Amino acid sequence: MKKIGLQMNILMGTALSFCLSLFGTLHSGHFSVPAFLVSFLVSLIVSLVIGFLVPMPKLEAAVCGKLNIEQRSVKGNAVTALLSDLIYTTLITLAATALAYKQMVKAGGSASFGAMFLSSLLISLVIGYVLIFILKPLFLKLVLKHNGIDPAHMQDRPQN
């Protein structure tokens, strides 16, 4: 199961980082390929570190258990997507905004870090939630099949 978790971490981290970095650099009004690539790399590192340090499957199982819902149901997916979104998207957006703010100040610009962060965070949370809600079940099914596990047999089994 650790292999599946690692693969999910890489797939979800890459997809979320790519989309949020693309959005962030486009949202800034100063899109450039180098800025996007740096933002993507920072976001990817942050998301992979979160994936290795935060036991998301255990947190998701605990939250679904408290709410008395099946983890892999539509309701469960909605709840776990929100949990992942609040953790991942907030930290990715914080890191990317800090990077953008540092570059802006270095270039002589001025703006409030808080305003930059909140503006980006609100939109990123929506984008991140939709991405996680859609991609997580698809990636899980793909990873399980790739590892020779029938996803239909995983319905009632907690993810470790």
Backbone torsions as a table, in degrees:
resi	resn	phi	psi	omega
1	MET	NA	-27.2	178.2
2	LYS	-63.9	-35.6	178.3
3	LYS	-63.0	-41.4	179.0
4	ILE	-66.4	-43.0	177.6
5	GLY	-60.5	-41.8	178.4
6	LEU	-63.0	-45.6	179.8
7	GLN	-64.6	-41.0	177.3
8	MET	-64.3	-42.0	178.8
9	ASN	-58.3	-45.6	-178.8
10	ILE	-67.0	-47.2	-179.3
11	LEU	-64.0	-50.6	-178.3
12	MET	-66.9	-41.6	179.7
13	GLY	-62.0	-42.5	-180.0
14	THR	-66.9	-47.5	-178.5
15	ALA	-63.5	-47.5	-179.1
16	LEU	-65.0	-44.0	179.8
17	SER	-63.5	-42.3	179.6
18	PHE	-60.5	-52.3	-176.5
19	CYS	-65.8	-44.4	-179.3
20	LEU	-68.7	-35.3	177.3
21	SER	-67.9	-42.1	177.8
22	LEU	-61.8	-48.1	177.5
23	PHE	-58.3	-47.7	-176.2
24	GLY	-60.8	-44.6	-179.2
25	THR	-71.9	-33.6	175.4
26	LEU	-69.0	-41.3	-178.9
27	HIS	-64.6	-29.1	-178.2
28	SER	-68.9	-22.2	-178.0
29	GLY	84.3	1.7	-179.3
30	HIS	-129.9	54.3	-176.9
31	PHE	-66.7	134.3	169.5
32	SER	-148.0	151.2	-179.3
33	VAL	-61.2	-45.7	177.7
34	PRO	-59.5	-41.1	179.5
35	ALA	-64.2	-42.3	178.2
36	PHE	-61.5	-46.6	-177.6
37	LEU	-63.3	-41.1	178.3
38	VAL	-66.0	-44.4	179.1
39	SER	-62.0	-42.4	179.1
40	PHE	-62.5	-45.0	-179.4
41	LEU	-62.9	-45.4	178.9
42	VAL	-62.6	-46.2	-179.9
43	SER	-61.8	-42.2	-179.8
44	LEU	-63.5	-44.2	178.7
45	ILE	-61.4	-45.3	179.5
46	VAL	-60.9	-46.8	-177.1
47	SER	-66.7	-37.4	178.4
48	LEU	-68.1	-39.5	177.4
49	VAL	-63.2	-44.4	177.2
50	ILE	-58.4	-46.1	-178.8
51	GLY	-60.2	-32.6	179.4
52	PHE	-83.1	-28.8	-175.3
53	LEU	-94.4	-33.0	-176.5
54	VAL	-98.5	120.8	-179.2
55	PRO	-77.2	74.2	-174.8
56	MET	-56.5	-45.3	-179.5
57	PRO	-57.5	-39.3	178.9
58	LYS	-69.3	-41.5	177.4
59	LEU	-63.0	-44.3	-179.9
60	GLU	-62.5	-44.1	179.0
61	ALA	-63.1	-40.3	-179.8
62	ALA	-65.5	-44.9	-179.3
63	VAL	-65.8	-44.7	178.4
64	CYS	-64.1	-36.7	177.0
65	GLY	-63.7	-43.6	178.9
66	LYS	-63.1	-35.8	-179.2
67	LEU	-88.1	-3.4	179.4
68	ASN	57.7	47.2	176.6
69	ILE	-128.2	151.2	177.9
70	GLU	-70.1	133.6	-175.9
71	GLN	-61.5	-37.1	-175.7
72	ARG	-100.7	17.2	173.3
73	SER	-84.2	172.6	177.4
74	VAL	-61.0	-43.5	177.2
75	LYS	-62.1	-44.9	179.4
76	GLY	-61.7	-42.0	178.3
77	ASN	-64.0	-39.1	178.7
78	ALA	-63.3	-43.2	-179.2
79	VAL	-69.4	-46.2	-178.5
80	THR	-68.3	-32.2	176.0
81	ALA	-64.8	-40.6	178.1
82	LEU	-64.3	-44.1	178.3
83	LEU	-59.6	-50.1	178.6
84	SER	-61.2	-42.4	-178.6
85	ASP	-61.2	-45.8	-178.6
86	LEU	-63.2	-35.1	-179.5
87	ILE	-80.3	-59.7	-173.9
88	TYR	-66.3	-54.9	-173.4
89	THR	-62.3	-39.7	179.4
90	THR	-61.4	-47.4	-178.0
91	LEU	-71.3	-39.3	177.2
92	ILE	-63.0	-45.2	-179.5
93	THR	-65.3	-39.0	177.5
94	LEU	-60.8	-47.3	-179.6
95	ALA	-64.6	-45.3	-178.5
96	ALA	-66.4	-39.1	179.0
97	THR	-67.7	-40.3	177.2
98	ALA	-61.2	-41.4	178.1
99	LEU	-63.6	-48.1	-179.7
100	ALA	-63.1	-40.6	179.7
101	TYR	-63.2	-43.8	179.3
102	LYS	-60.6	-43.8	179.5
103	GLN	-65.6	-40.1	-179.5
104	MET	-64.4	-45.8	179.5
105	VAL	-63.6	-41.1	178.9
106	LYS	-60.6	-35.3	-179.3
107	ALA	-84.0	1.0	177.1
108	GLY	94.2	6.1	178.9
109	GLY	-82.2	167.2	177.0
110	SER	-144.2	138.7	176.3
111	ALA	-167.2	165.1	178.2
112	SER	-82.2	127.0	177.7
113	PHE	-60.1	-42.8	-179.4
114	GLY	-58.8	-44.1	179.8
115	ALA	-65.7	-42.2	178.4
116	MET	-61.2	-46.0	-176.8
117	PHE	-65.3	-50.1	-177.5
118	LEU	-63.0	-41.2	178.9
119	SER	-60.9	-46.8	180.0
120	SER	-69.5	-40.6	-176.6
121	LEU	-63.0	-44.9	-177.3
122	LEU	-58.8	-46.6	-179.7
123	ILE	-71.9	-39.9	-179.8
124	SER	-62.9	-36.1	178.4
125	LEU	-62.8	-39.4	178.1
126	VAL	-67.0	-48.8	179.9
127	ILE	-61.9	-46.3	-179.4
128	GLY	-61.1	-42.6	-179.8
129	TYR	-61.2	-48.0	-179.5
130	VAL	-61.3	-45.1	179.3
131	LEU	-60.6	-49.1	-178.1
132	ILE	-64.3	-43.6	-179.5
133	PHE	-59.2	-39.9	-178.1
134	ILE	-83.2	-46.9	-170.9
135	LEU	-78.3	-35.1	-175.2
136	LYS	-57.9	-49.9	178.2
137	PRO	-64.7	-35.7	178.8
138	LEU	-66.9	-46.6	179.0
139	PHE	-64.8	-39.1	179.4
140	LEU	-62.2	-44.9	178.4
141	LYS	-61.3	-43.2	178.6
142	LEU	-62.3	-47.0	-178.3
143	VAL	-66.0	-42.2	179.0
144	LEU	-61.8	-47.1	179.0
145	LYS	-61.6	-41.9	179.4
146	HIS	-60.1	-32.0	-179.2
147	ASN	-95.7	12.5	175.4
148	GLY	74.9	24.5	179.5
149	ILE	-111.2	131.4	178.1
150	ASP	-76.0	114.8	-178.6
151	PRO	-57.4	-26.9	179.9
152	ALA	-64.3	-28.1	-179.9
153	HIS	-83.4	-3.5	-178.3
154	MET	-94.0	-3.7	-173.3
155	GLN	-50.8	-48.6	-175.3
156	ASP	-101.7	2.9	-175.5
157	ARG	-96.6	127.6	178.2
158	PRO	-67.4	146.8	-179.9
159	GLN	-85.4	127.1	179.0
160	ASN	-102.9	NA	NA
